[in-house]
Structures are given as C-alpha cells and as structure tokens.
Amino acid sequence: MSNAQAIETRVCVVGGGPAGIVLGYLLARAGYAVTVLEKHGDFLRDFRGDTVHPSTMTALDELGLLEDFLKRPHSEIVQLDAHVGSDMITVADFSHIPAKTKFLAIMPQWDFLNFLAEKGRAYAGFSLLMNTAATQILREAGRVAGVRATGQEGELEIRADVVVACDGRSSTMRSAAGITPRDLGAPMDVLWMRLSRRATDRNAALGFVGAGSFLILIDRDDYWQCGYVIAKGSADAVRARGLGAFRAELAATAPVIADRVNEIRSWDDVKLLSVAVDRLDRWYVPGLLFIGDAAHAMSPVGGVGINLAVQDAIATANILAAALRKPGPVDDAELAAVQRRRTFPTVMTQALQVLIQRSAITSVLRSTDPPKRAPLVLRILTSIPGFHLIPAYLVGIGFRPEHVSRLVRGS
C-alpha cells in the first residue's frame, strides 16, 4: 500500500448515515479533525427511515439548528392511529409530550443528512469523503490505528486516534474486526412502496390490520410511504401470487387506498426491507468503536432507528470530546463508557420491539380472518385518560435521551 494517499486525522468515522454525520458534525464543532467516509456518491437511498423524533429535534435546538431544520420541507405527525376492524384507535398522541416539538417530523433521510453535512462544512476540521469505502482495518501495537479505503482518487490510508464504525447492519468494519452480533430474532419483513396522497386524506400515520396482514401509511405530503408487513422470508411467495393479488391484498387491508393500488405498476415499485434485530455484546475493540446499526440493528417498530443512532452519536461525541483533549490514541475506558451509556436504552428499546413483534405482529400475521374489532385490552387501555402519552413518550423521547454537552456545543 506504499502508493496509497496518507491522511492523518483525530477521528475517522466510517459511514455517512445519521450516526456518522451527526458524530462528525459534533466533533468538528468541538474543534477536532474528523474524517467521515461515505461509500456512496450521495445520500439518495429509497425507503430509509425518515422520522425525526422530538429527542433528535431537542438536540438540534441545543445546537441552534432547529429553526433552520424546520424550514426544510417536511410533514408533521401529531398522532399515530390504527384501524382494526370497525375501530380506529389512537395509539400515540405527541401533543402533550415534554418537548418543544410535539410531533414527529417526516423528512427524507437524504435531506436530513445533507442538512447536517452542510452545517459540518462550516468547521475546518470536518472532512466528508464521498464515494469512499473503508475496506480494511489498520492495526498497530495491538490496536486499530486507522483504516484503508478506496476513493475516487485511488487507495487511501487513513490514520486516526480512534475509528468509529457507523456503517450499518452489514458493517464492513465489524466483519474486518471479526465480530458477530447476537441475533434477537425478527418474525417479519417489510415491503415498501409509494401511493399518491390526496388533500382529503387524513393527516396522520395510519396503521391498518387485515386478515394476516398489517399496513402502515406514513404521510409524506403528496404521497403515502407504505410499509406492508409480511412474514419473515415470505417475499418470494408474495411475488409468486402475482402483482394483481398483491394489489388486492393492499386494497382489502386498507380500503382508503383501494382506488390507487394500480399505481404499483411492477415489482420494481416494491422494495424489500429484510428486518433484523441484533446487538453486539461488546461495542469496541482497542481503537475501534461501533455505534448505531453497526452496534445494534433495530426493528422498524416505532420508527426509532434514526433517533437511537443520533442519540448514540451525541453520547459518543460528549465522551470523545473530553477524551480527545489529551494527545494520542483514545483509551478503551472511553469506548467502554459509550457502551455503558447507551446499553440501557438499546436493550430496553429492543426488548419492547421484540415483545411487540412476538405478540401483536405475529398474531396478526397468523390470522386468517379480518378482525371485526380491536382486542378488548387495547380498547380499554386506549380509553384511559393520558394513556396515549406513554407510547408517545417511548417513541418520541425514548428511554435515555441525550443532551449535547457544553464542550461540544462550544460558543
């Protein structure tokens, strides 16, 4: 690798998703040189999570970015409703949660990432290398000392005092380090598609329960982003039944969109999300830390993936901003501190997701008849005054919301 271009940086962040871009921005804002590697040439990936929750917007407010963020095109969801037979149940109401922004902001993830990347470029220490894929780990004296990568200009050798892997559930860095996550199980996959939205449609996130089916509609202003939940590994069987049968299943599950299912013209309009829920037992090796989906893949239940990744990034920035004050490599103690800080919210969120998957979702997928009404226990719970605040808090705020430290915020 003698012909590789050499780059020296304090922190190398692998992956330009929510965790990576937020961490890069925060550490650059704290005054450190940070290099973020993103293997794609842009952030345009379809059907990535795009719900920005109040916990994330609180952090943006602490950084003085919230006003600019909310000027970007977005829609706002104040409540989550579920249609079960003849019942319409309000599952979560965000209008009373203890946050400045009492709603979920729906913004394409690429817009969110571009917004943060633009803010990061205001700092001299922020370097975002697009079309640059980390391929190998550099090791020295028993620790990770950087990465090798392939970029637009050829091979790179990036040396850093700490490497943070934010490269998702199929993490290259995790494989390179020889680490395997513990699978917690997921009984479902999701088929994503778009259908047009009309001005007369209800302004909310809507869930519809049918015979062995569950469909969620997410309001994206001029279209619905639709997630059709199917049994794990059954995508080929769904396709084998034919596009006409698939359209009919959607129409039967959610009659409100029955008149527009023909907008799905081919299977190319339907994208498969293979759901995984897993977690690393140890989030670090000397010199290398894993956060976000690289440390813990989340179920789409609750749409909390982006926000857990952002919270990981904030906690990591708070700890590393203090650790990087002294020269040289970051100690294992600081990396362990990140894991200790973020283990509780990760474990609790995944436990709740797995519980919902194994009980409610599995029950729906196994049913053969459409439900006539919502289960009695659900009707009773949602009739209790203030009940809607509990799921709203768990989704919108979470088990341990992070706040940006003064050291990171700066002036």
N, C-alpha and C positions, 0 to 999 in steps of 0.2 A: 504493500500500500504506500510505497515511498512517493508515488506520484499523486497521492490524494492531497487535496487542499486542506490545510490545517486551520481549525477555528478554535480559539480559546474563549470560554465563557464561564461565568459562575454557575449558571444553572442551564441544563439542557432539558427541554420539555419535549417529549415525543408524543405527537398527536395534537391536532388543532381543533378538537371538539370543544364542548363547553368547559370541561375541566382544564384542558390545556391552555385555551385562550384566556380564560379568567386568571389562571395562575400566572401566565406570562405577563399579563397586564398588571397584576397586583405587585409582582416582584420588581418589574421595571419602574412602577410608580414609587416603590420603596427605595429605588436608587441602585438596583443591581442589574448587571448584564445578564440577560436571559435570552436564549435562542430557542424558538419554537419551531419544530419540524412538522409540516403537514404534507402527507404523501400526494394529495390531490392538488390540482391547479386552482380549485375554487371550493367553496363550501356547499355547492348546489347538489345536495343529495335528497331524493324524494322520500317522503314519509319518515323523516327523522322526527323525534319528539320536538314539539314546538309550543308546549305550555310553559310559560314563565310564571312562577308562583310568587305569592307575596313575600316569602322568605328571601327569594332572589332579588325582588324589587326593593326590599328593605336594604339589602347590601348596596344596590345601585344608588339608593338615596343617600346612604352614608358616604358614598364616594362622590356625590354631587352629579350623578349621571342620570338620575331617574327622569328628570324633566325632558332631557334630550331623547332618552329611550322611548318615552311615551309619545313623542312627536312622530316616531316611525309608524308606518301603517300596522295596525293590529286590531284585533277584536277583543272584547272583554266578556268573560263569563262570570256571572254572579252566583249561579246555582247549577247543580247537576240534578237532572230529573231522569227517572226510569219509568218506562211504560211496561207494566206487567199485566197482561190481560186487560180488564176494564179499569185498572187502577193506574194513576200517574202519581208516583212517589217522588217527593223531593228528598234526595239522598244527602245533599250538602248545600248549605247556604253560606256564602262567603261574606255576606253584607255586614256581619257583626264580629268578624274575627279581629283580634287586636293587632291591626297593621294599618299603615297609611293607605295602602292599596288593597281594597276589599274585593278583589276579583282575581281571576286567572287571566293573564294576558296571553293571547294566542298570536304568535308571531313566527313566521317561517324561521327555522333554526339558522339558515344561512344569513338572514337579515340580522339576527341576534349576534352571530359570530362576526359578521362584517362590521357591525357597530362597535364591538369591543376591540377588534383589530385596528380600526381607525383611531380609537382612543389610545390604544397602546403605542401607535406610531408617533404620538406626541412626546414620547420619552426616548432619550438617546439610547438607553440600554435595551430597548425592545427590538428584537430581530425576529421576523416571521419569514421562514423559508418555505415557500410553496413548492409543489412538485418535488418534494424532498422526502425520501423514505428511509427511515432508520432500518438497517439490515442486521447489524451485529453489535455486540457489546464489547467495549474496550476494557480490559482488566489490567490492573497494576497492583502489585503488593497485596493480592487477595481481596481487592475491592473493585467495583465498577468505577472506571475513571472517565467514561465518555461512551460515544457510540460511533460506529461507521455508518455512513449513509450514502445514498445515491441521489444526486440532484441534477438540475438542468445543465450544470456545467461539468458534471462528472462526479468522481468519487470525493467524499468529504470525510475527514477525521475530526470529530468534534470532541474536545476535551473539556470536562466540566468538574466542578467540585461536588456536584450532585446531579443525577439524572432522575427525572420524574416521568414515569410512563403513564400517559393518558391516552393510549392508543386502542381503547375499546375492548369489547368482549373477546375479540380474536387477536389479542395483543401479541405482536411480534416480539416485543421485549420480554414478555412473560415466557414465551417459548424459548427465547435465547437464554434466559436465566434458568430454564429447566424447571419451572414452577407450574403446577397444575391446580386449578381451583376445585373446590368441593361443590359438587352439583347438588342443589337443593330441590330440584325437580320442577317441571312445568308441564301441566297436562294439556296445554293449548298452544296453538299458533294463531297468527292474525293475518287476514288478507286485507290489505289496504287499497282503497280506490277513492276516486272523487266523483261526486254527483253535484249538479248545479243546485244552488240555493236561491230561493225566491224571497222577495221582500216580505211576503206574507207568512213565511216560515217562522216558527218560534225561535227566539234568540236565546239559546241555551245549549249546553252539552246534553244530548239526549241518548238514553240507552233504551233498547227495545229487546224484550225477551220473547222468543218464539218457541216452536217445537224443536228442541235440540239445537237451538241457535241463539246467539246474542250479537247484537249490532249496536255500535256506538256511533253517533253522528257528532262531529266537532265543528262548530260554527267558524267558518273562515271567510265571513262576509259574503262573497259571491259564489262560494261553493261549500259543500259539506265534505270534510275529510271523514271517510267512513272506515271503520275497523270492524271486520266481520270475524268473530272468534270461532275457531274450528278446533276439533280435537288434534292433539299433537301428532304430526306426521300424516295427516289426512288430506293434505293439499292435492296430491295426485288423484285421490278418489273424488274429490270435489270437481276437479277438471274433467275427469273421465265421465262424469254425469252430463257434461256439456254446458255451454255458456247459457243456453236458454233455461236450463234447470237452475243454474246459479242465480240468474236474474229473478226467477220465480221465488226462490228461497228468500232473497233480499226483500222482495215485494211483500211476501207473506209475513215476514218478521217485522217490517216497518212499513205499513200501508201508506204512510205520509210521503214516501219516496217512490211508490209503485209506478207513478206516471213518468219517471225519469230513469228507470234502471236500464233502458235501452241505450243510454249514454255510454254504457260499458260495451264498447264495440268489439273488443277482442281480449284475450287473456293478457295481452301486453299492457292493458289498462289496470291490471290487478297485480299488486306486489305482495310477496310473501315475507312476513316477519317471523322468523323462527325464534320463538320465545325461549329464553334461558334465564334461570335464576341460580346464580352461583356466587361463591365468595372465597377469597384466599384466606387460609389460616394465618399466614404471615404476609404482610403487605410490603416487605422490604427485604433486601439483601444489602450488604455493605455498599454504599454509594448509589443505590437504586431504590426508588420508592414507587409503588403503584397506587393510583387513586382512580376514582370514577369507575367506569365499567371494567377497566383493566383489573381492578381490585374486587369489584362486586357487580355482576350483571343484575339489573333489576327487571322485574316483570313490568309490563305496561299498565298493570292495575294501579289506578290513581294518577298515572302520568307523571310520576315524581322523579324519573331518571335524570333529567337535566338538572333538576334542583338539588338532588343528592350529589351530583358531580360538582356543581357550583359550590355547595357547602364544603365538600372535600377540599376544593381549591382554596377557599377562604381560610380554612383551618391550616392547610399546608403553608400558605403564604404567611400567616401570622407566626407560625413556628419557625419557618425558614428565615424570615426577615430578621429575627433575633439571632438565629444560629449563624447567619452569613456575616454578621458583624466582625467575627474573627476570621482571619485568613485561613485558607486551606480547606480540605475536604470536610463535608458535614458529617458529624458523628452519627453512629447508629442510634444513639439515645434520642436525637431529634426526630429521626424517621419513626422510631417506635412511638414517640409522643403523638405523631399524627395518627397512627393506627389506634392508639388508646382513645384519642379524642373522638374518632369517627366510628369506632366499632359499635357503640351503643345505638346510635340512630340507624346504622346499617342493619344490624341484627334485628332490631325492633320492626323496621320497615319491611324487611324481607319476611319476617315471621308473619306479619299481618297480611302481606301479599300471598304467601303460601297458604295461609288459612282460608282466605277468600277463594283462591284457586281450587283448593281441595274440597271446599264445601259448596259454596254458591255456584261457581262456574262449572265444576264437574257435574253437579246436579243438573244444571241447565243443559249441558251437552249430552247427557244421558237420557233426557226426557224425549218422549215420542209424541206427546200431545201438547198443543199450545196451552199455556196457563190461562185459567179463567180470571184469577185474581192474584195479587201479590200474596206471599206467605203471611199468615196471621201475625207472626212475630215481627215481621218487617212493618206491617201496618201499625202495630201497637207502638213500636219503637219510634217510628217517624211521626207519630201523633203526639209524642211527649214534647212539651214546650222546651225549646233550647237544644233538643237532640241533634238538629241539623248542624249545630256549631261543632260538635265533636269530630265527625268526619271532615268537615271543612277545615278545622284546625290541623288535623293529622295530614291532610293533603296540602294545604296552603302554607303551613308553618313547619310542621314536622316535629320529630322527637327532640332534636337539638339544633335549633337554628344558630348559625354562626354570624358573628358581627366582625367587621373589619377593624383590626387593631389600629391604634393611633400611629404606630410605627409604619404601617403600610399606607395609611391614608396620607400621611405627610401633612403639608400645609393645608 
